[in-house]
Amino acid sequence: MTDLTPAPDIDLTGVSARPSPDLISPDNAMMLFVDHQPQMFFGAASADRAGVINATVGLAKAARVFDVPVVLSTVAAESFSGPILPQLRAVFPEHEVVDRTSMNAWEDTALVEAVKATGRRKIVLSGLWTEVCLVLPALSAISQGYEVYVVADASAGVTPAAHEHALQRMTAAGAVPVTWLQVLLELQRDWARTETYADTLDVVKEHGGAYGMGVVYAQSMIDPHAAG
């Protein structure tokens, strides 16, 4: 028989229906997109590039739905890597893009000041390549007290091994690996949040693959409000 006695180190007087402070929310997080550029995509071979683009745009739209502060950055856009991903730019057409020369985004003063200006402690980080342009700022930000959540499917490395080893290195340093859909649903968290319900489902339908198709089917064949 299963023992249902609470563990002795749990103070039941402190247990209530409230979220963990570790969860990403619209009020505690910002998103940093690093080097989603043509030249970087050319060398990214750890995942299907179309899938990485889909995840990146889905993540960006999640930020837009929940009004999460965003910092966009490129490296050597004029001389080597090319402009920021057009689909990403389309989500934030008015945002300034911080262009750098440094491979480590956290060594660029303008970028760090832009992150600081958001006032957020949690950084939801994505970019190319995982083993360089994510590892370097992730470790640097963590060392200065930030909490870093690395969006694995909106990022890619030169090889699958490079991507995985980079994720392991960041995780060992305290970063948390997540996926773009996980971030979207963590931001929504409650289907009773009507102010973002419809927009969240729109992002799911546009970028959520089979899950998105399931929502389309449920809303058209069962009930217009069927989801969640």
C-alpha positions, 0 to 999 in steps of 0.5 A: 500500500502506498504511504500517503504520509507527507514527508517530514521536511514539508511544512504543510502550513506553507503549502498553498495554490501558488506558482513556483518563483522558478516559473517564467512569467510575463512579469519576471522574464525577458527574451534575448534573441542572438544571431538568427542570421543567414550566415549562421543558419548556413552553418547550423546543422544540429537540427532541421533549419525550418524547424528552428525558424518555426520555433524562433518565430513561435517564441517571438510571437509568445513574447509579443502576446504577453508583452515580454521585453525583447532584445534582438542582437546580430553579429557583424550584420553588415560585413559577414552574417547578414541581416536578422531573420526576416520572419523574426524581424517581422514580429518586431518591426520597430525594435532596435537590433543591437549589432556586435563584433563580439562573439560573446554578446555579454561583452557588448556594452550596448546589449548588456545595457539593453538587457539591464534596462528591462529590469528582469532577472530571468533571461529566455535565451535563444540563438545560433550557434549553441556552442558559441553565441549561446554558451558564452552569454549564458555563462556570463549572465549566470555569473552575474546573477541572472537566471538563464532559460535556454530555448533549445529548439529555437537554437542550433549548433554546427553539429548535433554533438556541438549543440548537445554538449553546449546544452550540457555545459550551460545546464551544469552552470545552472541554465535551464533548457526549455522549448519554445512551446513550453515557454508559451504555455508557461506564460499562459499557464491558465486557460481562464486567462481570457485576455491572452487565451485567443492569441496564445491559441493563434500562436499554437495553430500557426507554429505548434505542429500537430498540437496546433492542427489538433486545436484547429480540428477541435475548434472546427469540428467540436466546439469553437472554444475547445482547447487547452 
